[in-house]
């Protein structure tokens, strides 16, 4: 089983140093939260999708993301539009029980775009960063090997859970065991138990191979696909810093 958010590929985002990628994602999230400019937020969302397109990330993965993100955006938008009240706002539609104003539409649009930017930016990281890149990238920040492994397991718990659950449901349907004991709660408990067993086997295999151990107290074990900053990574980081500085200047000027 290889259930994870990561999509195998060789695009420019896949090759980017995970530390640079993490900085871009964090900067995107922070700037989206700080600056409520609709044009900026919409441009960021378009740019994130352009990045995924240029990386050749399968459209099906992006579409699956939007299949659950879009309903959330619609609910948030509707709640804000209906609940937001401005005493002297520009009224666009007035009924006895609801008043639609231009200000409520603006606020709802800003909130929805902020949510979308943060989620899409995070999944851009998940789609293009393998377990090895996560672990080795975190190791460069001083995170212990086993801490990086635990983090990747946490990130991929949901796809693993649903993959194991599908396996169990398919197996029981093949045996004609539908309903009864194999209710939703029982299947969920069985899926969690199977994930725990697989996790324990991986832990045991890593300990047998001396994962994270030192050789003689000084030299550390070599890593598979070690993370190193290439020239293009430094350039991408420089461009990201320039864009971040430009956004900060525009915020300070009140744009």
BELVEN-V470185 format. One record per pair of residues at least 6 apart in sequence whose ideal C-beta (glycine too) atoms are under 7 Angstrom apart, sorted by the first residue. I is the first residue (numbers start at 1). J is the second residue. If there is no record, write none. Layout:
I | J
I | J
//
This chain:
1 | 163
3 | 156
3 | 159
3 | 160
3 | 163
4 | 156
4 | 159
5 | 123
5 | 126
5 | 127
5 | 155
5 | 156
5 | 159
6 | 126
6 | 127
6 | 129
6 | 130
7 | 57
7 | 58
7 | 61
7 | 127
9 | 55
9 | 56
9 | 57
11 | 54
11 | 55
11 | 56
11 | 57
12 | 54
12 | 55
13 | 21
13 | 51
13 | 55
13 | 124
13 | 128
14 | 55
14 | 128
16 | 233
16 | 236
17 | 227
17 | 229
17 | 233
18 | 129
18 | 133
18 | 134
18 | 137
18 | 227
19 | 137
19 | 140
20 | 233
20 | 236
20 | 237
21 | 125
21 | 129
22 | 125
23 | 237
23 | 240
24 | 240
25 | 121
25 | 122
25 | 124
25 | 125
27 | 240
27 | 244
28 | 44
28 | 117
28 | 121
29 | 118
29 | 121
31 | 244
31 | 247
32 | 41
32 | 44
32 | 114
32 | 117
32 | 118
33 | 114
34 | 251
35 | 247
35 | 251
36 | 110
37 | 255
38 | 106
38 | 109
38 | 110
38 | 113
41 | 110
41 | 113
41 | 114
41 | 117
42 | 113
44 | 117
45 | 113
45 | 116
45 | 117
45 | 120
48 | 117
48 | 120
48 | 121
48 | 124
51 | 124
52 | 62
52 | 124
55 | 128
57 | 127
57 | 128
61 | 127
65 | 123
69 | 116
69 | 119
73 | 112
73 | 115
73 | 116
76 | 111
76 | 112
76 | 115
77 | 108
77 | 112
80 | 104
80 | 107
80 | 108
80 | 111
81 | 100
81 | 104
81 | 105
81 | 108
82 | 98
84 | 104
84 | 107
86 | 101
86 | 103
86 | 104
89 | 101
89 | 102
89 | 103
90 | 101
90 | 102
90 | 103
91 | 99
91 | 101
92 | 100
92 | 101
92 | 102
93 | 100
126 | 155
131 | 152
132 | 224
132 | 225
133 | 227
134 | 148
134 | 151
134 | 152
135 | 145
135 | 148
135 | 149
135 | 152
136 | 223
136 | 225
136 | 226
136 | 227
137 | 227
138 | 147
138 | 148
138 | 151
139 | 145
139 | 148
140 | 227
144 | 212
145 | 211
145 | 212
146 | 212
153 | 199
160 | 195
161 | 191
161 | 195
164 | 191
164 | 194
164 | 195
165 | 187
165 | 188
165 | 191
168 | 187
168 | 190
168 | 191
169 | 187
172 | 178
172 | 182
210 | 221
213 | 221
214 | 220
215 | 221
//
